[in-house]
């Protein structure tokens, strides 16, 4: 969907994590016994080629590698519509047994999709804009970040879809926020790990971008996210604060902390 554009005409690396996390977790679920639940502790992605709307439907093919009574390991291949590898990832999950309790026998029921007057969000007309190539020649990364903060530059479609907000950009560091709402939740009613990874990635990418002069672009090679605690959909904003750890001529390293509306850290990340 063009809603996944990051403003450059390509999908940002965080989209790969957004697609992959569910497959990685479900792969581990296939290896746990009854009365056990899982929680993702780490997600690592390596990005292998650019992706965009031309990639067609993205498929995340998860596979269980190994489980113990307390830990599960899975891997994922993210492919485009022609089967070309876009990204590879792994995930570690904690496995926790819960005490059995009385419950009604499970009876499968027909799922009836709800009907609305408007189409699903990803089918609606795209809002936000992709930047013309001249922008890279006319503006430094810091100038662009500040234009996003003030509203002088239009947000990317993905930023519009997820409700991103640029806060306090400076050279080598940015803060990004998004509404911590139930649209981002997994079936356990906690904010989906892929959504947390996505905002961590985009904040880190923008932090590096603020150090780049006019006429310079970048691409993410890898992303690692460590999840510290679950994030319920509390009222308020989830905030990712990112900064550049190292920048050379052709390679940079960034880090980020993601905090829930109550100020507690939910994840740390590097890219």
N, C-alpha and C positions, 0 to 999 in steps of 0.2 A: 504494500500500500504506500502511496505517496505521503501518507501521514507520518511515515517513519523516517522521512528526510531529516538530516541534521543541519540543513542550511547550505550544504555544499553540493547537493545533487547526489551524494552517496549516503548510505546508512552509516551512522557512527558505530564504533566498535561495541558500544553498550547495547545496541540492538541485538547483537549476537548473543550476549548474556541474557537478554530479555527472552529470546527464543529458547535458549538451551537449558535454563535452570529447571523448568518443569520436567523436561525429559530426563535430566540427571536424577532428580529426586524420585520420580516414578520408577526409574530403573532400580534404585535401591529398594523401593517399596516391594518390588517383586520378590525380594529375597528375605523379607522379615516374616516372622511367625505371627499368628493371631495375638491380640493384646500387646502389640508393639507399635510405637509411633517413631517417626524420624524427624530430625531437625538438621538443616544444612549448616555445617560449620565452616566450609571453605569452598569457594568456586574459583577455578583458574581457567582462563581462556587464552588461546593463541590464535591470532587472526592471520589468515593465509592469502586472501585476495579480496579486493573491493567487492561490495555488494550494493545493490540499489533496486529500484523497481524493475529494471531489466532482468534481475535475477529470478523473477517469478516467485512462486510459492516456496518459501524456505522450509526445509524439513530438518528437525533436530532428532537424530537417531541415537537414543541413549542405550547404554549397555551396562549391566552389572558386572563389575570386575571381581569384587571380593566382599564378603561380610564376615564379621565376628559377632558375638553376642551384643557388642556395644558400638561397633563402627562399621559403616558401609562405604565402599568406594565404587564410583561409576565413571564412565567416560561418555562423551557425546561427539558425533560428527554433524556439523551443520552444513547442509548442502543446498545448492540452488536447484531450480526446477530441472536442470539437465544433469543433476547428480555430481556437479563439480564441488569440491570441498571449499567451503568459505571459512570455516573455523573449526578448531578442535578444542575440547574442554574436558576437565575432570572435576569431580566434586567429592568431598568427604562429608558424610552425614553421621551424626550421633543416633544410635538406636536405643530407645528407652522402653522397657517393658512396664506396662501399667497393670494395676491390680484388677482382675476380672470383677465385673459387677453384673447384676441382673439386667437383662435387656430383652426387648421384644425380638422374636425371630425376624431376620431380614427378609423382606418380600420385595422383589423387584417391581417397580411401578413404571408405567409409561411416562416418559418425560415430555411434557407439552411446552414447547417454547412460548414464552410470553409474546404478546402482540403489542406493538407500539405504533403511534402515529408517525414516528420518524424512523429512518433506517438505523442500523447499528452504527456506532460512532465512526468506525473505520470506513464506512461506505458513504458518509456524508461528504459534501464538497470540502476540499482541503483548505484549511486556513494556515496562515503563515507563509513565508516566502523562502525560496532558495536564493542565495546571493549570486549576482552575476560575477563572472570571472574577473571583471575589472575591479571588483572590491578588493581582491587580494593585492592588486597593484597599487591601489589608491590609499589603503588604510593599513596601519600596523595592527598586530593582534590586540594590543592594549586599546587602541582607538576603537576597534570594533567592539570589544567587550564593554567599554564605557558607553558606546552608542546603544548597545543592547540594554544596559542598565537604565538609561534615560528614555528609552523608547524611540530614539532617533533612527535606529535600525530595526527592521521587523523581526519578530521571533521566527525560528524555524518551525516547520509543521510539527515535528516531534515535541518541541517545547510547548507548543500550543495544546497539543493533545494531552500531555501529562501535566500541564500547568507549571512549567519551570519559570523561575524568576532569577535574574542575575542580580547579585548584591555585592557591593564593595569590591569591584575588580581593581587590582593593582598589579604592578609588574611582578610576575612569578606567583601570584596567588589570586584565587577567586572564591566566592561563596555562592552556591546555588541552592535554591529552595523549591520545594513543591508541596502542594497540599497533601496532607497525610490522610487520604480518604479511602472509602471502601471499594472504589473502582480498582484499586491496586491490590486488593486482597486475594490470597489463595483460599482454597476450600476450608482451611482451618481458621479463617477470619484473621489472619495476620498478613501484614504487607509482604507481598511476594518478593522473594530474594532477588529475582531478576530485575525488579523495578528498583530495588536499592542499589544493585550493581550498576544499573543504567545511569542513575544520577551521579554515583561516585565516578564512573568513567567520564561522563560529560564534564563534570567539574574539573577533573584532572586534565582532560584534553584542553579545556579553556585556560587553565592555569599555565600550561606550556605555551599556548597560543599567545598569551600576553607578553611573552618574551621574544616573539618573532617579529622581524622587521617586515616592511612592505615587500610583496613579491615572494613570500615564503609560506609554504604549506607543510602539512605533517600528516602522518597516519599512525594509528595505534598498532603496536606489535603484540602486546599481551596485556592481560588484566588479571589481577588476583584480588579476591575479596574474602576477608575473614569476618564471619558473622558472630557478633559478641552476644546478642540477646534478641529475642523476638520483638517485633514492632507492631503493636496493635494499632488500629486506625483511629488514634486519638485526634480530637479537634486541634488544628494548628498545622504548622509546616514542618516537614522533614528537611534538615539542612545538611548540605555537604560542603565542607571547607577543604579546599585543595591547595597544594603548594608544590613548587618545583623543588625536587631534591638534588638534581644534577642536570646540567645542560651542556652538552658539547656541540661540536659543529654539525653532526648529523644524528645525534642520539640524545634523548632526554629521559629522565626518570622522575615520576611524580608520585605524590602520596595524598591520601584524603581520609578524613574522618567523617562519618555520617551520624548525625544525632537526631533522635526523636523529638517531638514537640516538648517533652518534659526535660530536655537537655541531656538525657543519657545517651551514651554512644551505642549504636546498634551495629556498626560495621566499621572496619578499617580497610583501606585498599591501597594498592600500588599499581602503576602502569608504566 
